[in-house]
Amino acid sequence: MTDFHVELQSSRDEVDRLARNWRTLLEVMPEMVFLLCDNYTIEYQNRSAKECFGDLCHQECGENLRQICSQCLLPAPDCQDEDIPACKLQETVVNGIPVEYSTVPFVGYTGAQLIMVVMRDISVRKQHEHELLEFNTSIEVILNRKIVELKESEETRERLSRQVNSLKTQLGFHHDADRMVGSSRVMRELREMVHQVAKSDATILITGESGTGKELVANLVKATSNRSDRPFLKINCNAINDSILESDLFGYEKGAFTGATTRKKGKFEIVDGGTIFLDEIGDISPRMQASLLRVLQNGEVVRVGGTEPVNVDVRVIAATNVDLAAAVKEKKFRLDLYYRLNIINIDIPPLRERREDIVELVSHFVKHYRVAFKKDIDFVPQSIINRLLKHEWPGNVRELENLIQRAVLMAKDKIITEQDLFFDQNIDQDREAGYLAALQAKIGFQPLKGIVAEFEGELIRQALEKCKGSVSKAADELKIGKTALYDKMKRHNLSAKEIKKGVRYN
């Protein structure tokens, strides 16, 4: 081989090496690179270009690339590198993608006229520019939207916080003194409220129907308070004579009454620094109301027969099944005392409003009394549970406990049967008997039509109360049309809305 051929082959190898290096460099570039011939055929694409637009090599370029290349002047064949115009960055949209590009015309080593197009996806930048444009042109809209988002985030945070608190109530806030049974929503909220207010020294008024467990709530308040290690006394205001109650609570001086041979401290002085639970507070006399107001308002008591006040530091928890607001309107209870007592009100729902707790309560009482009575009760049939769920429970949890206590005691085998259940119907029976007696008394004084109409009105009222004011449910219970029921309600002056609020009609 001649020296010429050797030199030629060496030159070719060098060109191939440079071409490989050139392609390798282009392949690793993050920018998209196109190499187009003067007839607008795509000669080459690097990897980034293929990933974005697909493999278009040896195909005619699209309209966007053709327009880009048409603006690029190809150099003359004899043009020198320094004569090639400098690249300028420009922007356009290719196949729906905003890009920034530059073009470089050059002559290939074979003499072909080529154009290199280098472009970069600027979608993110355009999005930012669009947001900035929106911000500059409509800042109020942006701010309002952000405010809404912040409010939604705050509402979400508060909702999660409430859920966390609720879980803490069930888990972290569980206290050994908590004897309340039930995990329904209302009971979880009740426990949460107790733990929320227990640490303060504010007076608490516990309200609820008889048998709902007001004393259990008072025990939990005291046990979780800052006075948990201090004295705790319980007084049933309805079980003690008024004069004895006053001397028992506030003490007496020597000679205050017959038999008062020495000075005696009252309960408020004895539990100084602790807590006193006044049950049935709605039944105390006006005189006792005035004395109790002095304790709550000034933190002092005056012994019976004495004149000097004695300062005491006692937290008061009161409970009643009486509607104190109604008692105030009827002038049976002092308004100022009502406000002093009702700083924090914990209302306990009746059992009929938390029926989801009945199964848990039944299980609790069965376990308790099978141990107490040494019975092997280990099963309560679903038919029994269904019957318990349908009962109205006028005596609330106390009635359910009494029923289960009797059932466990009377059960002959390891299972409670229908024959072991003895429902207390005295309350309902007395009410119905009294109403029937009133109707019977009208015989001879009122036409049959009027008596029947009055009885019909009472039945409709009871149906609406049972269905909690739902006219459609009451109509189904009474097996009449909804329209017909509305007509009868109008005739008997009955309002479903008022019944929902708990208004009783006579």
C-alpha positions, 0 to 999 in steps of 0.5 A, spaced: 500 500 500 502 506 498 503 512 502 497 516 499 493 510 501 495 509 508 494 517 509 487 516 506 485 510 511 488 514 517 484 520 515 478 516 514 479 513 521 480 519 524 473 522 521 470 516 523 473 517 530 471 524 530 464 522 528 463 517 533 465 522 539 460 527 536 454 522 536 456 520 543 456 527 546 450 529 542 446 522 545 448 524 553 446 532 552 439 533 556 437 538 550 433 535 544 438 535 537 435 535 530 440 534 524 436 536 518 438 536 510 437 542 506 431 538 503 428 538 510 429 531 511 431 529 519 438 526 518 439 525 526 436 525 532 439 524 539 436 520 545 432 526 548 429 528 541 427 521 540 424 520 547 420 527 546 417 526 539 419 519 537 424 516 532 423 521 526 430 519 522 430 519 515 423 522 515 421 529 512 420 534 518 413 537 521 411 543 519 414 546 526 421 544 524 420 546 517 418 553 519 424 553 524 429 551 518 426 556 513 428 562 518 435 559 518 440 562 512 444 556 509 451 558 508 455 558 502 459 552 500 465 556 500 463 560 507 468 560 512 466 559 520 467 566 522 462 568 517 456 563 520 451 568 523 451 567 531 445 563 534 440 566 537 435 563 542 428 563 540 421 560 542 416 556 539 411 551 540 412 544 537 407 538 537 404 542 543 410 543 547 413 550 548 420 549 547 426 554 546 431 553 540 437 555 536 439 553 529 446 552 526 447 552 519 453 548 517 456 544 511 458 537 512 464 533 511 461 530 505 459 537 502 452 537 504 448 543 507 445 541 514 442 545 519 442 543 527 437 545 531 438 544 539 431 545 543 429 545 550 423 543 553 420 550 557 414 547 559 415 548 567 418 555 566 412 557 561 408 555 567 411 559 572 411 565 567 404 564 567 403 564 574 407 570 575 403 573 569 396 571 573 399 574 579 401 580 576 395 581 573 390 578 578 393 578 584 386 579 588 384 573 585 390 569 587 390 571 594 383 569 595 384 562 592 390 562 597 386 564 603 381 559 601 386 553 600 389 556 607 382 555 610 381 549 607 388 546 610 386 549 617 379 546 617 383 539 615 388 541 621 382 542 626 378 536 624 384 532 624 386 535 631 378 533 633 379 526 631 386 525 635 383 528 641 377 523 640 382 518 640 386 520 646 379 520 649 378 513 648 386 511 649 390 516 652 385 519 656 382 513 659 382 513 666 381 508 672 375 512 675 371 511 668 366 507 669 361 509 664 360 504 658 359 506 651 363 507 645 358 511 641 360 518 638 356 521 643 359 518 649 366 519 646 364 527 645 362 526 653 368 523 655 372 528 651 368 534 654 370 531 661 377 531 660 377 538 657 374 541 663 376 537 669 382 541 670 379 547 671 376 549 678 369 552 674 363 549 677 360 544 673 352 542 672 351 535 670 344 534 667 340 528 664 334 524 665 334 519 671 338 513 670 343 516 665 349 516 670 350 523 672 354 520 678 359 517 674 360 523 670 361 527 677 366 521 679 370 522 673 371 529 673 373 529 680 378 523 678 381 527 673 381 534 676 387 537 679 383 536 686 383 528 685 387 527 691 383 532 695 377 530 699 370 528 695 363 528 698 357 527 695 350 530 698 343 528 695 339 534 696 333 531 695 334 526 701 335 530 707 330 535 710 332 542 708 334 545 715 338 539 716 341 540 709 343 547 711 346 545 717 350 539 714 353 543 709 354 550 712 355 547 719 352 551 726 354 555 732 353 553 739 346 554 741 344 555 734 338 550 735 336 545 740 341 540 741 347 544 738 351 544 744 358 545 740 360 548 734 360 544 728 363 545 721 359 543 715 361 539 709 364 545 705 369 547 711 371 539 711 372 538 704 376 545 704 380 544 698 377 539 695 370 537 691 363 537 693 357 533 689 350 536 690 346 531 687 338 533 685 340 540 686 334 542 682 330 540 689 333 545 694 329 550 697 329 558 696 333 559 702 338 553 701 339 557 694 341 563 697 346 560 701 349 556 696 349 562 691 354 565 697 358 560 696 359 560 689 359 567 688 364 569 694 367 563 696 364 563 703 359 560 708 356 562 714 354 557 719 347 556 722 346 561 728 353 565 726 354 572 723 361 571 721 363 568 714 368 563 713 372 562 707 372 556 703 375 553 697 371 548 694 369 546 687 362 544 686 359 539 681 351 539 681 347 534 678 339 534 676 334 531 672 330 537 673 329 543 667 332 548 671 331 553 665 324 552 666 324 552 673 327 559 673 321 561 668 316 558 673 320 562 679 322 556 683 329 557 682 333 563 682 336 566 676 343 568 679 344 561 682 342 558 675 347 562 672 353 560 677 351 553 676 351 553 669 358 555 667 359 548 664 354 544 662 355 537 661 348 533 658 348 526 658 344 523 653 338 518 654 339 511 652 334 511 647 339 516 643 345 512 644 342 505 642 349 503 639 351 502 646 346 497 648 350 491 646 356 493 650 352 495 656 349 488 656 355 485 655 358 489 661 352 487 666 352 480 664 359 479 666 358 483 672 352 479 675 354 472 673 360 473 677 356 476 683 351 471 682 356 465 680 352 464 674 355 461 668 351 465 663 356 466 656 351 467 651 345 472 650 341 470 643 340 475 638 333 475 639 334 478 646 338 483 643 333 485 638 328 486 643 333 490 647 334 495 642 327 496 640 325 498 647 324 505 649 328 505 656 324 510 660 329 508 666 335 509 661 341 505 663 339 504 670 333 500 668 337 496 663 342 494 669 336 492 673 333 488 667 340 484 666 341 483 673 334 480 674 335 476 667 342 473 670 339 471 677 333 468 674 336 464 668 336 457 669 342 455 664 348 458 660 343 462 656 338 468 657 331 466 655 325 471 653 322 468 659 328 471 664 326 478 661 322 482 666 321 489 663 319 495 667 312 498 664 310 501 670 311 508 668 308 507 661 302 503 664 301 509 669 301 514 664 296 510 659 292 508 665 291 516 667 290 518 660 284 512 659 281 514 666 281 521 663 277 519 657 273 515 661 271 521 665 268 525 659 263 519 658 256 523 659 259 530 658 262 529 651 259 526 645 263 520 643 265 523 636 269 528 641 272 523 645 274 519 639 277 525 636 281 526 642 284 519 643 286 519 635 290 526 637 293 522 643 295 516 638 298 521 633 302 525 638 305 518 641 307 516 634 310 522 632 314 522 638 316 515 637 318 517 630 322 523 633 318 528 629 318 524 622 311 524 619 313 519 613 315 514 619 309 515 623 305 515 617 308 508 616 307 506 623 299 508 623 298 505 616 295 511 613 297 516 607 302 521 609 297 527 606 292 524 610 296 524 617 298 531 615 290 533 615 289 530 622 295 533 625 292 540 622 286 538 625 289 536 632 294 542 632 300 538 632 307 540 629 312 535 627 317 541 628 315 542 635 315 535 637 322 534 634 324 540 639 321 536 645 314 540 646 309 535 649 302 536 647 296 535 652 
